[in-house]
Amino acid sequence: MQEIVEKTRLNPDEKINQIEKCIDLFVETAEKKSVNNDEKGENLNTIYDDVNNTSKKKMDFYGIEINKLDKKFIKPYYICQPSFSNNQKNYLEVRDVNGVLPVGREEVMGSDWICLYAIQAEQISFELLNGFIRCCKGYHLKFKNNDSNWIPMQSQNIKDWTYIVEKELNRRKNCKFVIFLLNNKTDKLYAPLKKHSLCTKGYISQVIKYESIMRAIKQRRGRLDSYFSKILLQINNKLGGFNYFLETDKIIDEHNILLIGIDSSHTWRRRNNKKQIGVAMVATKDKNFSKFYSKEDIFNYNKHYYSQSRMSMAAFIEEAFEQYKKENKGVYPKNIIIYRQGIAHNHLNKIELEVLKIQEICKKFNIHYHYVLVNTRTTIKFFEYNVINRRNENTQKYKNPKQGLVILDQITNLNRFEFFIQPQLVNIGSATPTYFHVAYGDLVLPKELLIKLTYWTTYIYPNWQNAVRIPHVLKMAEKLSSVTAKFTQSALNEDLSDKQSFL
């Protein structure tokens, strides 16, 4: 699969050449058709009109133009990158009245965790421990170790692993999380361990594969430290901490905005071979968009699915309001922004009742809302025209846009509020922007602030230290949906609803 990706991944120049060849082939085919029909006695101009009408329809739908010489240049807009307070030492050392670090660093003590590892991976367990000790200081994380934290496992049976975990959790009442270190013989335990952790017993876990550490060891030392640092930050997030403190505009703070991400996934029940759909929902709980509440519901795919999912979303939104109120001293949010993935324009009629239910809830609490459709599989690509230096013939004629590119007009539908954002800087292949359509809502927020907030929240996804393609709450809902479809195939344990345990 990786080889196929490498061969089909095209840089901007190659992509444009491919498009132009397709256009040439389309015009050439049209001309041959015209000549053949002319030989049969048909009017040549009529055939060309038919061809142009066909291409006009394709152009409207796919954004393709027949005349490759008539290139259109679009005026772009760029949003500045967000500001963070994460690695400033003087900021991190300032604690609140309860002694808690403001950026949410969790202090992990020696008695707070255990690690079950395959006995064959004992040598790697030492590398893992040394990596944690070496990297935790750079992120102001406290990590202490005891010999009793490490439990070797000779068995490859899932029942033996889960028995030891339950035994240790009952014995260590203050144990916060469990690490599983698997080798190639115990890889098959990944999915059942995840299900045991996330659904059956409701404890936080981190599964690490032997091959992943070996792959990092074979590379340079900086790559290995980066790998261990990422694991530490994931554990910090799962324990309720957060890695980045987003410095938002004062206007955004005054609006008391709650963000919600909704995504769905398809899965099959192995016993009865029936199709099921899991709806994953994640909401923020604080003004800095760094604390979360999540829920996952699974439904049989039948005629009652839409009504069931609608009621599930409505219940979740009300719960999210109460969670926000609890976190913000009894104050409800004034506005909510709902990012919904997986709904096309031609399926808007299927979610009308869902939106009506959301309107009813928001009216009940006197809260304004925006319902935003998000699509990452767009057929439109944007490229920057690169001024070529004649002395360097290898310079590309086109290049991917810079991160923060926003397209508001010229190619968007003026009858609806829609825009494109290119959140990431793409160095390999051709960049694909993310499409946003504000389909419903009455939120009184300037367009530029909504776009800015949407872009900024792509930078604070807990599992990645740079921008992702969609807002972090929607990315988290996508991750929760994926974990449910691939591994657990059941809803999360209620004890984990306010934890990011699925990351």
Secondary structure, 3 states (H helix, E strand, C coil): CHHHHHHHCCCHHHHHHHHHHHHHHHHHHHHHHHHHHHHCCCCHHHHHHHHHHHHHHHHHHHCCCCCCCCCCCCCCEECCCCEECCCCHHHHCCCCCCCCCCCCCCCECHHHEEEEEEHHHHHHHHHHHHHHHHHHHHHCCCECCCHHHEEEECCCCHHHHHHHHHHHHHHCCCCCEEEEEECCCCHHHHHHHHHHHHHHHCCEEEEEEHHHHHHHHHCCHHHHHHHHHHHHHHHHHHCCCCCCCEECCHHHHHCCEEEEEEEEEEEECCCCCCEEEEEEEEEECCCCCCCEEEEEEEEECCCCHHHHHHHHHHHHHHHHHHHHHHHCCCCCCCEEEEEEECCCHHHHHHHHHHHHHHHHHHHHHCCEEEEEEEECCCCCCCCEECCCCCCCCCCCCEECCCCCEEECCCCCCCCCEEEEEECCCCCCCCCCCEEEEEEEECCCCCHHHHHHHHHHHHHCCCCCCCCCCCCHHHHHHHHHHHHHHHHHCCCCCHHHCCCCCCC
